[in-house]
Amino acid sequence: MSSSDEKVLLAKIGAAHGIRGEVRVKPFGDDPLSFADYGVLTTKDGKRSFEVEKARVQKTVVVTKFKGISDRNQAEELNGVELYVGRDQLPEPEEDEFYYSDLNGLTVFEQTGETLGKIVAVQDFGAGDLLEVRPQRGKTFYVPFTKDFVPDINLEEGKVTVDLPEDYFSEGSPEPSEDAPEK
């Protein structure tokens, strides 16, 4: 996939809000209203598109009215839809800034050089961003996405170096993946 076709997740539509077709939208990024600045947003497959008519911040969500969505039933059908924009419509990130889509799939290494797994998602459960890492075997685990825990990200080489405290995997560390068969 060339970068011109690449899509970046900007927001996710949540529950309907009121009876006039408004929905709650959870934006990703520093500016909660920025997803409304890009004109037409699409689903990942590009089959559906949405245009923001108006948006206002309300606590942790953005109450949004999309063109053509005029009642609660239509709004409820949008629950869970993720909104994307073409990567080429976004500004280049500043130094030490990353689009989450650039991090997915990167290999995670401990500072010793040991491979811990691959990033499968960036999550935010309310206490800051977490990298979700899937080891070759075993359960996924989370690493706080901070300078202390993630001192180095090299997009060109596709790798992320983490610095975890010795007792980070107190319930047992992910099994080494050197001899694990590829899935």
C-alpha positions, 0 to 999 in steps of 0.5 A: 500500500503506497502512502497516498492510499494510506488512511489514518484513523481520526475518530470513532463514532459512538452512541447517538446523542438526542433525537436529531441525528447527532452522535458522540464522537471519540476523537484521537489526537490532541485537538478534539475538533481537528477531525472536523477540519478535513472535509469528507471522512471515510470508513477504512474501506472507503465505501462510506463517507461522512461530512461534518455539519457541526461539532461541539466538545462536551466533556470527553466526546465531541457531539457531532452532526453529520450531513444527511443524518437527521434522526436518532435511528440513522445516528444509532446505525453509525455506532462503532464506525471509525472515521479515516482521512487520507494520510496525504491530507495530514501535515507531516508530524513534528519531531517526536510526534507520530501517527498511531498508524505509523506505529502499528506493526513495528517490532518492539525490542528491549534495550538488551536487543531481545525481541518482545513482539510487535505493536498491534494497537495504540490504546487509551483507557483514560490514563494516557496512551499505551502501546499494545504489544503482541509477543510471538506467544502468550497474551498481549501486554501494554507499555506506557507510551512515554519517553521513559518507557519508549526512549527510541522509535525508528520508523525507517528500521521499523523498530521501537526500543523500550526500557522496562523495569526489571519487575515489569513482567512480574506475572512472567515475561513473554516467552522469547520468540527466537524459536517460535514458528511464524503464524 
